[in-house]
Amino acid sequence: MAAAGYLTVEPENGVTPVSPIGWTPSLVDYENHAAYRDLVARPSLKTRLEATGIFAASMAKLLLKRAVKYEFIPFDVRTDRSPGGRLRFAGAALQNLVSGDARARKLTAAEADAGKMVQHGIHVVTMPSDRFEALDAAARPEFDRLAARRGKSNGRRAFEESRGQASRAAQHELFEAIEATLREAGVFAVASAYLGRRAGLIDVNPQINDVSDTFWRDIFPDAELKTLPPTAYCHRDASGGDLKAIIYMTDVDARTGPFSYVVGSNRMRIKRLDDLICEANDSNGLAGTDAQARARFAALPGKLRQKGAFGNDLTPDSPLGREIGQGLWAVTAARGSIVLFDTKGIHRGGMVESGERRVITCVIG
């Protein structure tokens, strides 16, 4: 339960939670998609071999990461190359390897917020002004460093250029401020009930986006798109089942890049193999929409033509595209709002059309 002063935010009117989606590769019709159909019909042998090799290597790496629950290992442990750091990483990996990952799906009536999380995949709460001011002060140095590093866009700024990586060792005060906030807001309690284990803060990523960012609109660069598809940038994360909490550090309206989530899409029914195939292609570059990525993706066998970043490939009249449109909640909210969500639900980040958006993305595991 959240402390006094924290207010829960409900989905806006008109948003309809989607029914559990049964995922199959055929939900995205690449054989008849204008940007893929010719590539699917006539892949060269060279491209087939390249694509298969890329996929095989990425799948092998992914299976190892999933076995040790790589995303649940804190940044400081993952990146410490010292002998002691290597030992700590090995210990964390071994502990994750033998631990379970069962999720709580049967919750008591008293766990109302966690119950909603199970049904919706998303939980939003706004913190009081005094807590926000303390968090803002702790985060300001990191945003200053990120703004200086980010620099000016040349029209080709990649997503990762707008995102920082805080370290618990170097930014201890920021981690403490975030943990205190998430604890008071009841976010850790909701996440723990949802995951079926005690949840904690793993990673902290400050992020700045503005109108000069083009990564979300630069799709099919070799084709002339008059308008983006309504589901542009919608995706499921290539991750090991962690949760994320996005903290709004600025007010976010419809044009300043609201985080959007398809309510109920966390309940998607997808086979484990299909999920791994999607994750592999999202991590190996084959999920891209440039000409080379599309050619290689199209050259894969039909079973392997799956990706979590499928929103750019959906046509407006597709059944999945229509369902996503009905359940998509654009979370417009004041600064100090916290959006907890299941990364395996369908979502998209801020697509900024006006002003600037600052958020802190936290991995909860």
Disulfide bonds with the S-S distance in Angstrom:
none
